[in-house]
Amino acid sequence: MYYKELLRVRRFFIVFALTVTAIGLLVVLFSGHAKVSVGDSPSPHYALAAQHVRTGDKQSESGSTQVYAPGIEISNEPSEPLPFSALLAIAGFVAAIFGTCVGTSLSCENHGHLEIAWTRPASRIGYAARLMAVDVAGIIAIFAYTLALCVAAIYAAGWLHYIVVDGQAGVNVVRFLLYALAWFALVAGLTASVRSRGGTYVAGFSWLVMALLLVLMDLSLPPALHALVKGLNYLNPLLYGSYSSGAEAARHVAQIGSVEAMIGLGAIIVLGIVAALTQWRVLEA
C-alpha cells in the first residue's frame, strides 16, 4: 500500500538529486574564473607575485592562481568567510521545493476515486499519516543530500577553509528543516481533498501566491485589508525562511529571529497536517 508512495518519492528524489548535482558541477567548473579587484595603491605582494611569474610558477600556496600588479589584484578565491548557515539555507530551499512536490501525495491518492479493498477496516488517518511519513523521510533525505553536495562542491573548488561554523548553525539546522516541512504541510492541507490533477496546480501556484502576500504586506492598503493580509502572512512559510549574514544582515531593520521563525513554521506544520488528515478522514470513495 505504501510502496507506491515510496516509488513516487524516490522518483522525485532522483530528479532533484540529478538537478542539484548538475548545478554543483557547474559551480565547480566555473569556480576557476578569476575575480578582479582594482585598488588605488600597489599590492604589497607585487614583488612576490612578480617572482612567481618570472619562474613560471603561478600557483599560490593555497593552490589558487593569483596575479598581482600595482593597483590591481586578480584572484579566484572568495573575499569573505562563508557561514555554514548559508549552506543550510540552500539545503532548506531545495528541500522546500521538494516538499511542495511530494505534498500532493493525498491528492494523488484521491485521483479519480479512492481505492476499495475487501479487507478488514483500517484507519484512514493512520493510512494517510504513514503516506505522509514516507514524504517526510524523502524531504529529510534531499535536505541532507543537498547539504553534503554543497560541502563537496566547495571542497572541490578549494574553498573549504572559507567555511565558518557560525553560532546559529545548530539552530538553523532545525529552522530550515522546519521550513521545508512547513511547505509540505501547507500543500498537503490545501490539496488533501482535491481530486484529479487540481492538487498539482495548487502546489505549483502556492509559491507565487505566498510571494504576492509578502508584497501586499508592504503596500499601503486600507486598514482592514492590511490586517487580513498580515494575518494570512503568519501562515506564509516565506515569511520565516529568509537568511542573510554580514553586511547584508545589518541592512535588514526588521528581521524575524530564529526562535520566532521556528514557532511560526511549527504552527504551519501542525495546522497543515491536521487539515490534511481531517479532510482525508471524511472523503468518500
Secondary structure, 3 states (H helix, E strand, C coil): CCHHHHHHHHHHHHHHHHHHHHHHHHHHHHCCCCEEEECCCCCCCHHHHHHHHHHCCCECCCCCEEEEECCEEEECCCCCCEEHHHHHHHHHHHHHHHHHHHCCHHHHHCCCCCCCCCCCCCCHHHHHHHHHHHHHHHHHHHHHHHHHHHHHHHHHCCCHHHEECCCCHHHHHHHHHHHHHHHHHHHHHHHCCCCCCHHHHHHHHHHHHHHHHHHHHCCCCCHHHHHHHHHHHCCCHHHHCCCCCCHHHHCCCCCCCHHHHHHHHHHHHHHHHHHHHHHHHHCCC
